[in-house]
Amino acid sequence: MSAGRWRGPTGAGGGADRGSRAWESSAACRHQDADLWFSRRSSSRAVAICAACPVLAHCRAAVLLREKGLPECHRDGVIAGLTGPQRHALEHQADRSRQVPPADLQTSRVAPAGVPRGQSAPCGTRAAYQRHLRLREPVDEACRLANARSAGRYRRTGTTRVRDETARGRDRQGGTAGTPGGPPRT
């Protein structure tokens, strides 16, 4: 920023073009009032000015680089056509897209219910019942019964998970030592 003259929302250091800020001389915001960029009442006008700017891509790259790692509450005003929360969301969206594992790793994962990720749970399961509700589809009788069994299991045990066979066998043999229904501890 030059001596006392505000240079618009682009007037910050280090851009995507290795620190050169020559593109700022072509910015549409160059001759605008500073209050325009930081007032909620004029934010739509500021966004419109940015949308018509010939150097929007340079500005956006520069601001995202400058604000990288800042919390949302430290991103004020409209810069590069985006509000502070929008710039924050854009940064985190870019971070998440870089963290997506390769496709061959995604297909090898298995969902907790034993259905591979990306495949729908078969009808007659609680997951299928929830899918029908989520997609606003008619719920078939098998899914309705599966959900009822799951709800009953939850009321009885506090969980919707089915216990494995080894736990069932242990209960039939007298339970675990020290538990109700099991042999006494020695």
LINQUI-V862371 format. One record per run of one state. SS is the DSSP state (A for helix, B for strand, O for the rest). FROM is the first residue (numbers start at 0). TO is the last residue. Records with the same first field share a line. If there is no record, write none. Layout:
SS=FROM-TO + FROM-TO
This chain:
O=0-0 + 2-3 + 5-20 + 26-33 + 38-41 + 51-54 + 66-70 + 74-77 + 79-80 + 82-82 + 98-101 + 108-108 + 110-114 + 116-124 + 134-139 + 157-163 + 172-185
B=1-1 + 4-4 + 78-78 + 81-81 + 109-109 + 115-115
A=21-25 + 34-37 + 42-50 + 55-65 + 71-73 + 83-97 + 102-107 + 125-133 + 140-156 + 164-171
